Amino acid sequence: MVTRKMDSDPISEGKDALVVLITVASLEEAERIARRLVEDRLAACVNIVPQVRSLYIWQGKFSQEDEVLLVVKSRRARFRELTTAVKQLHSYSVPEIIALPILVGSSDYLRWVAESTEPGTTHDFA
């Protein structure tokens, strides 16, 4: 992430900022989804956590799998589009896509999340 000094209060309310959690089957799938979300401005940033162990009941049977976790920073206003994009790219029939509100955070960071997920602006992807 690019670091630059911004001036403002150190913390503020999250308003419509979200952390979205998505699990996927592979690192390749994670990178494909993460890139699409950032390029389409549906996410400001996506962290890829390479290995998590998931335990769950699926179709009546106990399962455990190694998965990759995406930690997505976005906004409530973009969540519907984000969900649609993930479902189009995801290999699971019922992907985990859950959003948690950001109650408070760094003012500068939350401003950056809002600016980075504003539709209609362009990126310089070199």
N, C-alpha and C positions, 0 to 999 in steps of 0.2 A: 504494500500500500504506500502511496506517496505521502510523505509527511510534510506538512506545512503549518505554520503558526497561524491560528485564527484568533480573533478576539471576541469574547462573549462570556456569559456566565458559565461556570464550569459544568453545571448540570441543568437539565430541564426535563419536563414531562415528555414522555414518548409520543403523545398524541396518537397518530395513526401508524407509528412505527411497529413493525413485527419482526420476530424471529420465526422462520418457518423451518420445520424439521422434515426432511425427506430421506428415506432409506432406499438404497438401490442395490442391485446384485453385484456390480463390479466397479472398479476404478474407472474404466473406460466409459461406462454408462454415466457415472458421476460427473466426469469431465465434460461429456457431451451436453448433459442437462445444465450444468453450471454455466458453461460458456453461452448457451442459448439464452438463459435467464439474464445474464449480465449484458450480452449484446443487444437484447430486446428491451433493456432498461426495466425489466420486471424485478430485478434484484440489483442492489448496489454492490453487494459482495456475497460470495459463496465460499464458505470454508468447507474443505473436503476432509473428513475424518476417515482414514483409510480402513480401519477395521473395528467394527462393533459386533458383538454377539447378540443376536435377537432370539428370544424364546417366546413362542406363541402357540395358540391353537388355530389351525387352519383346516377347514373342511372336516372338523371333528377329530383331528389328529394332532398330537403334540409335535412341534417342530422346533428345531434350533438351526440357525444359519449364521454364517459370517456375512456381514453386509457392510456397505459403505454408507456413512452418514453425511448428508449435506446440511449445513447450518447456513440458512439464507437470511440476509437482512433485506427487508422490503417494507412495503406500506400496505395498509388495509385497502387502499384505493386500487392497488395492483393485484390483489390476491386472486380474484376470479380469473384474470388473464394468466397469472402465474400457474394456477391449478390446471387450466386448459393446456398450456404449453407442456407442463410436466406429464400429464396424462398422454399426450401425443407421442412423447419421446420415451416413456417408461416401459420397461419390459414386464412389469407386474400387472395383473388384471385389476388389482385393488391396491394401488400404491399408498404408502403412508405419506400424507401431506397435511401436516397440522401446524397451526399458527399460534404463537404465544405473543401477547402484547408486551411491548417494551414499556414498562411503567415510568422509568426515569433512566437517563443516560447522559453522556457527554453532549453538551449542546452543539459543539462543533461537529461531532460525529453524526448526530441525528439530523442536522442540517444537511450534511453531505449525503446521507441516505435519501433524504427527500429530494435533493437536487439530482442525484444520480438515477432516480427512478421516475423522473418527470418525463412523460411521453413527448415525442416530437423533437427532442434534442439529439444531436449527433455525437458519436464517439470517434476518436481517432485510434482505430485498431491497426497497429502496425504489424 
